[in-house]
């Protein structure tokens, strides 16, 4: 590990020198690439240097112990020794975490897709609650959200919806949300107070960049139709809604939220590209697919990952055995405690695999 860290430090110093050159910014694209690499190395090199300082302090204390006889001074030396030893142990563990393989999608923005599952109208209302929760969480992080498509019910539920979340490190936080979410509560329409169990599925797709997915126009079937609201009521007299079918894969995307056909087409293409990127990575990048499977849970939309129990104000994440009695706070966008726990468990699992290797 130390040899690898030394090489990182040499690379970091080389990048620092190149960025300091007067003509460094003459090629903006190249400058951005250098800055990206420099920024990625900065926390590793800083932690490595902290580790080296602790090592130096430990060696100094060991040398002083050999030549010093004054009891008071020896006590100070022992404190320095213990402190340095603790720092070495702490920074060593932190370096192991920093050196873990990064998910290449962690810094991307995402497209989230929600679908009501078993439970009829109650499932649709729950899907709407989840959508609101993610929107509020994104707002607390100062991320930008945009609804791409939404199929609402007459009672304000959501049969299915897609929305984008843009910002720094969005995928690294939201990637753990893919799967089946289960709710247990008494529906407002239930006169006898019986608890009903309903589900909704969440998919978190890293947003595709333009150069990553090439789509041939001949591979697309594009249909236009009139937008319809809850209950089938027509909300637009023109054919502005768009349905895009990707013929080679059979993927279908609809968008009807905008009155402009062009805008609906752009949004539908955005969702399609992200779905194709996910499919491409799963099929062609075996190494990355293995990494996805080794994260907390599988990320599969068929896997039940979490239960929201309203009568007990309880949230349970089944992947890591987490239970908290703050459901009301979580649904208001306070997701950090849950996501932090998932990220910590993910890192611990990866460290265990590294130690085994």
C-alpha positions in Angstrom: 0.0 0.0 0.0 2.8 2.4 0.9 4.5 2.0 -2.5 1.2 2.7 -4.2 0.7 5.9 -2.1 4.3 7.1 -2.9 3.5 6.8 -6.6 0.3 8.7 -6.1 2.2 11.5 -4.3 4.7 11.7 -7.2 1.9 11.9 -9.7 0.2 14.5 -7.6 3.3 16.7 -7.5 3.7 16.3 -11.3 0.1 17.4 -11.8 0.6 20.3 -9.4 3.6 21.5 -11.4 1.8 21.2 -14.8 -1.3 23.1 -13.5 1.0 25.9 -12.2 2.5 26.5 -15.7 1.4 29.8 -17.3 -0.1 28.1 -20.4 -1.9 25.4 -18.4 -5.4 26.8 -19.1 -4.8 27.3 -22.8 -6.5 24.0 -23.6 -9.7 24.1 -21.5 -10.6 20.5 -22.1 -7.1 19.3 -21.1 -7.1 21.6 -18.1 -10.4 20.2 -16.8 -9.0 16.6 -17.2 -5.9 17.6 -15.2 -7.9 19.3 -12.5 -10.2 16.3 -12.2 -7.2 13.9 -11.7 -5.6 16.4 -9.3 -8.8 16.7 -7.3 -9.2 13.0 -7.1 -5.7 12.5 -5.8 -5.8 15.4 -3.3 -7.6 13.6 -0.3 -5.4 10.5 -0.8 -2.1 12.4 -0.8 -3.1 14.7 2.1 -4.1 11.6 4.2 -0.8 9.9 3.2 1.2 12.9 4.3 -0.7 12.9 7.6 0.3 9.2 8.0 3.9 10.0 7.3 3.9 12.8 9.9 2.5 10.4 12.5 5.2 7.8 11.6 7.9 10.5 12.0 6.5 11.5 15.3 6.5 7.9 16.5 10.2 7.4 15.4 11.1 10.6 17.2 9.5 9.4 20.4 11.2 6.0 20.2 14.6 7.7 19.8 14.0 10.1 22.7 13.0 7.2 24.9 16.5 5.7 24.5 18.4 8.8 25.7 16.0 10.5 28.1 16.0 9.8 31.9 13.9 12.7 33.2 10.6 11.2 34.4 8.5 14.3 33.6 10.0 14.5 30.1 9.6 10.7 29.6 5.9 11.1 30.4 5.6 13.7 27.6 7.4 11.3 25.3 5.1 8.5 26.2 2.1 10.7 25.4 3.6 11.6 22.0 4.3 7.9 21.3 0.7 6.8 22.2 -0.8 9.7 20.2 1.4 9.0 17.1 0.5 5.3 17.3 -3.2 6.1 17.4 -2.8 8.4 14.5 -1.0 5.8 12.4 -3.7 3.3 13.1 -6.5 5.8 12.3 -4.9 7.2 9.1 -4.0 3.7 7.9 -7.7 2.6 8.0 -8.8 5.9 6.4 -6.3 5.3 3.6 -7.6 1.8 3.0 -11.1 3.3 2.5 -9.7 6.0 0.1 -7.9 3.4 -1.9 -11.0 1.2 -2.4 -12.1 1.0 -6.1 -14.5 3.8 -7.0 -17.8 3.2 -8.7 -17.2 5.0 -12.0 -20.7 6.5 -11.8 -20.5 8.0 -8.4 -20.1 11.6 -9.5 -22.9 11.4 -12.1 -26.4 12.9 -12.0 -29.2 10.4 -12.1 -32.6 9.6 -13.5 -35.0 8.1 -10.9 -37.9 6.0 -12.0 -40.8 5.1 -9.5 -43.6 2.7 -10.2 -46.6 1.8 -8.0 -46.6 -2.0 -7.3 -49.0 -4.2 -5.4 -51.7 -2.4 -3.6 -53.7 -0.4 -6.1 -54.4 3.2 -5.2 -52.6 2.9 -1.9 -49.4 1.8 -3.8 -49.8 4.9 -6.1 -50.1 7.2 -3.1 -47.0 5.6 -1.5 -45.1 6.1 -4.8 -46.0 9.7 -4.6 -44.8 9.9 -1.0 -41.4 8.4 -2.1 -41.1 10.9 -4.9 -41.8 13.7 -2.5 -39.2 12.3 -0.1 -36.5 12.2 -2.8 -37.4 15.7 -4.0 -37.0 17.1 -0.5 -33.7 15.3 0.0 -32.4 16.6 -3.2 -33.5 20.1 -2.2 -31.6 19.8 1.1 -28.4 18.9 -0.9 -29.0 21.9 -3.3 -29.4 19.4 -6.2 -31.5 20.3 -9.2 -34.6 18.2 -9.9 -36.8 18.0 -13.0 -39.8 15.9 -13.6 -39.5 14.1 -16.9 -42.7 12.2 -16.9 -45.5 11.4 -14.5 -48.7 9.3 -14.7 -51.0 10.5 -11.8 -54.2 9.0 -10.4 -57.4 10.9 -9.6 -56.5 10.8 -5.8 -53.1 12.3 -6.2 -51.1 9.1 -6.4 -48.4 8.2 -9.0 -48.7 5.1 -11.2 -45.2 5.8 -12.6 -42.9 8.8 -12.8 -39.4 9.6 -13.9 -37.4 12.6 -12.8 -33.7 13.8 -13.0 -31.5 14.8 -10.1 -28.5 16.8 -11.1 -25.5 17.7 -8.9 -22.1 16.6 -7.6 -22.0 13.0 -6.3 -25.7 12.4 -6.7 -25.3 8.7 -7.8 -23.0 8.0 -4.9 -25.8 8.8 -2.5 -28.9 7.6 -4.2 -27.6 4.4 -5.8 -28.7 2.4 -2.7 -32.3 3.3 -3.3 -32.9 0.9 -6.2 -35.3 -1.9 -5.3 -38.8 -2.6 -3.9 -40.0 -0.3 -1.1 -42.8 -1.6 1.1 -45.3 0.4 3.1 -47.5 -0.7 6.0 -50.2 1.7 7.0 -54.0 2.2 7.3 -55.3 3.7 4.1 -57.6 6.8 4.4 -60.3 4.8 2.6 -60.1 1.9 5.2 -63.1 2.3 7.5 -62.2 -0.5 9.9 -58.6 0.6 10.6 -56.9 -2.4 9.0 -53.3 -2.1 8.1 -52.6 -2.6 4.4 -49.3 -3.6 2.8 -48.4 -2.0 -0.5 -45.2 -1.7 -2.6 -43.5 0.6 -5.0 -40.3 0.1 -7.1 -37.5 2.5 -7.4 -34.8 2.5 -10.1 -31.7 4.8 -10.0 -30.1 5.2 -13.4 -26.8 7.1 -13.8 -27.4 9.7 -16.4 -25.7 9.0 -19.8 -23.4 11.5 -21.4 -23.9 12.4 -25.0 -20.8 10.6 -26.3 -21.5 7.3 -24.5 -24.7 6.2 -26.2 -25.0 6.4 -30.0 -28.5 5.9 -31.2 -29.3 5.4 -34.9 -32.6 7.1 -36.0 -33.6 4.0 -37.9 -33.6 2.1 -34.6 -36.3 4.3 -33.2 -40.1 4.1 -33.5 -41.6 7.4 -32.5 -45.3 7.8 -31.9 -47.1 11.0 -30.9 -50.5 11.1 -29.2 -52.6 13.4 -27.0 -51.6 13.9 -23.4 -54.1 12.6 -20.9 -54.4 13.4 -17.2 -55.7 11.4 -14.2 -58.8 9.3 -15.1 -58.1 9.6 -18.8 -59.2 13.2 -19.1 -57.6 15.0 -22.0 -55.4 17.9 -20.9 -54.1 18.8 -24.3 -55.9 18.9 -27.6 -52.8 18.6 -29.6 -50.6 15.5 -30.1 -47.7 16.6 -27.9 -47.1 13.4 -26.0 -44.3 11.2 -27.3 -43.7 7.5 -27.1 -40.2 6.2 -28.2 -39.5 2.6 -28.8 -35.9 1.4 -29.2 -36.4 -1.4 -31.7 -33.2 -3.4 -31.0 -33.9 -3.7 -27.3 -37.6 -3.2 -27.1 -37.2 -0.5 -24.5 -40.2 1.9 -24.4 -40.2 5.5 -23.0 -43.2 7.9 -22.8 -43.3 11.5 -22.0 -46.4 13.7 -21.9 -45.8 16.4 -19.3 -44.8 19.2 -21.6 -47.1 20.9 -24.0 -44.3 21.0 -26.6 -43.8 17.8 -28.6 -40.1 18.7 -29.0 -39.6 19.0 -25.3 -41.3 15.7 -24.6 -39.2 14.1 -27.2 -36.0 15.5 -25.6 -37.0 14.3 -22.2 -37.9 10.8 -23.5 -34.6 10.5 -25.2 -32.8 11.5 -22.0 -34.5 8.6 -20.1 -33.9 6.2 -23.0 -30.2 7.0 -23.1 -29.8 6.4 -19.4 -31.7 3.0 -19.6 -29.5 2.0 -22.6 -26.3 3.0 -20.6 -27.4 0.8 -17.7 -28.1 -2.1 -20.1 -24.8 -1.6 -21.9 -22.8 -1.6 -18.6 -24.6 -4.7 -17.3 -24.0 -6.7 -20.5 -20.6 -5.5 -21.7 -18.6 -4.6 -18.6 -18.4 -7.8 -16.6 -16.1 -6.2 -14.0 -18.4 -3.3 -13.3 -21.4 -5.6 -13.2 -19.7 -7.7 -10.6 -19.0 -4.6 -8.6 -22.7 -3.6 -8.8 -23.7 -7.1 -7.5 -21.3 -6.8 -4.6 -22.7 -3.6 -3.3 -25.4 -3.5 -0.6 -28.1 -5.7 -2.0 -28.1 -6.3 -5.7 -29.8 -3.0 -6.8 -32.4 -5.2 -8.5 -35.8 -3.7 -8.8 -37.3 -7.0 -7.6 -35.5 -7.1 -4.3 -37.4 -5.8 -1.3 -35.0 -3.5 0.4 -37.0 -1.4 2.9 -40.2 -1.3 4.9 -42.0 1.9 6.0 -44.3 1.2 9.0 -46.6 4.1 9.7 -48.3 2.9 12.9 -44.9 2.4 14.6 -43.2 5.4 12.9 -40.6 2.9 11.9 -38.2 2.4 8.9 -36.4 -0.9 8.5 -33.7 -1.4 5.9 -33.5 -5.2 5.4 -30.1 -5.2 3.7 -28.2 -4.1 6.8 -30.6 -4.7 9.6 -31.1 -1.0 10.2 -34.2 0.1 12.2 -35.0 3.7 13.1 -38.1 5.2 14.6 -38.0 8.5 12.6 -40.2 7.6 9.6 -41.9 11.0 9.7 -38.5 12.7 9.4 -37.2 10.4 6.7 -40.3 11.0 4.6 -39.7 14.7 4.9 -36.3 14.3 3.2 -34.0 13.5 6.1 -32.4 10.5 4.4 -28.8 11.0 5.4 -28.9 8.7 8.5 -30.1 5.9 6.3 -27.8 6.5 3.4 -24.8 7.0 5.7 -25.4 3.6 7.3 -25.7 2.0 3.9 -22.5 3.6 2.6 -20.6 2.6 5.8 -21.8 -1.0 5.4 -20.8 -1.0 1.7 -17.3 0.2 2.5 -17.0 -2.4 5.3 -17.9 -5.1 2.9 -15.4 -3.9 0.3 -12.7 -3.7 2.9 -13.4 -7.2 4.0 -13.1 -8.4 0.5 -9.8 -6.5 0.0 -8.4 -8.1 3.2 -9.4 -11.6 2.0 -7.7 -10.9 -1.4 
